[in-house]
Amino acid sequence: MQTYAKYLGLDSDKVADEFNEFLFAHTSKISLKDIEEEQAKQEATKEVKMHSPYTKEYKKKINYKPILIGVGALILLLVLIYLMVMIMNRKPIRNSELKGEKFNYEYTY
């Protein structure tokens, strides 16, 4: 507002004072009774929701504990299966032919 008053070539302080006086005169005309009535109207229009414990809708909570236990058990099972397959498929290293020994098997994983 002060910038606009300066643009028009007016005294910005005088314009601000006149504007403030205008606002004060306009708002001071509203009675306290009118304000209280408006507040009562707003409170009356607010919707009050009452619920019975039998009809109240509750937000469903997800229990993550069984999910985590299941995922952990699945991972453990997969690791055990992998280890069993590795042990069953190991092949002996035939160092005996190189060393001149007859039956000396070493296993690798």
Secondary structure as GFF3:
##gff-version 3
##sequence-region A 1 109
A	DSSP	alpha_helix	2	8	.	.	.	ID=ss1
A	DSSP	alpha_helix	12	27	.	.	.	ID=ss2
A	DSSP	alpha_helix	32	45	.	.	.	ID=ss3
A	DSSP	alpha_helix	65	88	.	.	.	ID=ss4
A	DSSP	beta_strand	92	94	.	.	.	ID=ss5
A	DSSP	alpha_helix	96	99	.	.	.	ID=ss6
A	DSSP	beta_strand	105	107	.	.	.	ID=ss7
###
